[in-house]
Amino acid sequence: ERLAAELYTALQEFFHLFPQLARNDFFIFGESYAGKYIPTLATLITQHNEGSATEQGLFTHIRLKGMGIGDGWVDPEIQNKAIPAYAHAGGLINNEQRRVVMDYHNQCAEFIHEKEFIMANVVCEKVIQYIQRISGHVNIYDVRDFRKYNFTLLKEYLGQDSVRKYLHVGERKWTELS
């Protein structure tokens, strides 16, 4: 909820800088962990637009028309549990390797239940890392592909002073996790 509030504030500042854009329909899209942020942000926008948010203040009405989530990380425990079965069914791991991956998943689920999210993330990542190592570094988004993503051109483009200025990100540098 805190991040949604910060994103909402950023949107308000954006529309303050570019008021001519506030007339446009607004759609929120994201992928991966945005599966948690997007619904929360959409709810907050709706609450503010309806005047039911606790601290209204001055705000720009955001013409929210829809949202989309690709490859959303909505429920890590359930989603992570599906990975061993998917990898096994696809021939990426055998029965013994599936048991190893399920052990990682069970550890991950335990950390999630204990609200130890940093440790959960570390262990959940081991599920993917193990499958990638065993399978010859399969691309987890396309199991037909064994090439690594190359972000060099994107990093160069987003690293240009003119682009950072246009995006109003100051001196922040883009990384693969931006």
C-alpha positions in Angstrom: 0.0 0.0 0.0 2.9 2.3 0.7 4.3 1.8 -2.8 0.9 2.4 -4.3 0.7 5.7 -2.4 4.1 6.7 -3.7 3.2 5.7 -7.2 0.0 7.7 -6.9 2.0 10.7 -5.7 4.3 10.3 -8.7 1.3 10.3 -11.0 -0.1 13.4 -9.4 3.3 15.1 -9.9 3.5 13.9 -13.5 0.1 15.3 -14.3 1.1 18.5 -12.5 4.1 18.8 -14.9 2.0 17.7 -17.9 -1.6 18.8 -17.3 -2.5 18.5 -21.0 -2.1 14.7 -20.5 -4.6 14.5 -17.7 -7.4 14.6 -20.3 -6.3 11.3 -21.7 -7.7 7.9 -20.7 -5.2 6.2 -18.4 -4.3 2.5 -18.4 -1.9 0.8 -15.9 0.2 -2.1 -17.3 3.0 -4.0 -15.7 4.6 -7.4 -15.4 6.0 -9.7 -12.7 5.8 -8.1 -9.3 3.5 -5.4 -10.7 0.9 -8.1 -10.2 0.8 -6.8 -6.6 1.3 -3.1 -7.3 -1.2 -2.6 -10.2 -4.4 -3.6 -8.4 -3.5 -1.7 -5.3 -2.7 1.4 -7.4 -5.9 1.1 -9.4 -7.9 0.8 -6.1 -6.2 4.0 -4.7 -6.8 5.9 -7.9 -10.5 4.9 -7.8 -10.8 5.9 -4.2 -9.3 9.3 -4.8 -11.4 9.8 -7.9 -14.5 8.9 -5.9 -13.4 11.2 -3.1 -13.3 8.4 -0.5 -9.5 8.4 0.1 -8.7 9.6 3.6 -6.4 12.5 2.6 -7.8 14.1 -0.5 -5.9 17.4 -0.7 -5.4 18.9 -4.2 -5.4 16.2 -6.8 -5.8 15.6 -10.5 -8.6 13.3 -11.5 -7.0 10.3 -13.2 -9.1 8.9 -16.0 -8.4 5.2 -15.2 -9.9 3.0 -17.9 -8.2 -0.3 -17.3 -5.2 -2.3 -16.2 -3.2 -5.2 -17.4 -0.7 -7.6 -15.8 1.6 -9.8 -17.8 3.4 -12.7 -16.2 2.1 -11.4 -12.9 3.7 -12.4 -9.6 0.4 -12.3 -7.7 0.7 -15.3 -5.3 4.3 -16.4 -5.0 3.5 -19.5 -3.0 1.0 -20.9 -5.4 2.8 -19.8 -8.5 6.2 -21.1 -7.3 4.6 -24.5 -6.5 3.6 -24.9 -10.2 7.1 -24.5 -11.5 8.4 -28.0 -10.6 5.4 -29.6 -12.3 5.8 -27.4 -15.3 9.6 -28.1 -15.6 9.0 -31.8 -15.1 6.2 -32.0 -17.7 8.4 -30.1 -20.1 11.3 -32.6 -19.7 13.6 -30.0 -18.1 14.0 -32.0 -14.9 13.6 -35.7 -13.9 11.8 -37.1 -10.9 14.8 -36.8 -8.6 15.4 -33.2 -9.6 11.7 -32.5 -9.2 12.0 -33.6 -5.5 15.0 -31.2 -5.0 13.0 -28.4 -6.6 10.0 -29.2 -4.4 12.2 -29.1 -1.3 13.2 -25.5 -2.3 9.6 -24.7 -2.9 8.6 -26.0 0.6 11.4 -23.9 2.2 10.2 -20.9 0.2 6.6 -21.4 1.3 7.7 -21.7 4.9 9.5 -18.3 4.7 6.4 -16.8 3.1 4.2 -18.0 6.0 6.7 -16.6 8.5 6.6 -13.3 6.6 10.4 -13.6 6.0 10.1 -12.2 2.5 13.7 -11.5 1.8 14.6 -15.1 2.7 11.6 -16.3 0.8 12.8 -14.5 -2.3 16.3 -16.0 -1.9 15.0 -19.5 -1.6 12.3 -19.1 -4.3 15.0 -17.9 -6.7 16.8 -21.2 -6.1 13.9 -23.0 -7.7 14.5 -21.1 -11.0 18.3 -21.2 -10.7 18.4 -24.9 -10.1 16.1 -25.7 -13.1 18.1 -23.3 -15.3 21.4 -24.9 -14.2 20.1 -28.5 -14.7 18.4 -27.7 -18.0 21.4 -26.0 -19.6 20.2 -22.4 -18.8 16.8 -22.5 -20.3 15.0 -19.2 -20.7 12.3 -19.4 -18.0 9.9 -17.3 -20.2 10.4 -19.4 -23.3 11.6 -23.0 -22.6 12.5 -23.4 -26.3 15.2 -20.7 -26.0 18.5 -21.1 -24.2 19.9 -17.7 -25.0 20.4 -15.0 -22.3 18.6 -11.7 -22.7 20.8 -8.9 -23.8 19.9 -5.5 -22.3 22.9 -3.7 -23.7 21.0 -1.5 -26.1 18.3 -0.7 -23.7 20.8 0.2 -21.0 22.7 2.5 -23.4 19.5 4.2 -24.5 18.1 4.7 -21.0 21.5 5.8 -19.7 21.6 8.8 -22.0 21.5 12.2 -20.2 18.8 13.4 -22.6 16.6 10.4 -22.0 17.0 10.6 -18.2 16.1 14.3 -18.3 13.0 13.6 -20.5 11.9 10.9 -18.1 12.5 13.1 -15.0 14.6 10.5 -13.2 17.5 12.7 -12.3 20.8 10.9 -12.0 19.3 7.4 -11.4 20.8 4.8 -13.6 18.7 2.0 -15.2 19.4 -1.6 -14.2 17.7 -4.9 -15.2 15.7 -4.6 -12.0 14.6 -1.0 -12.5 
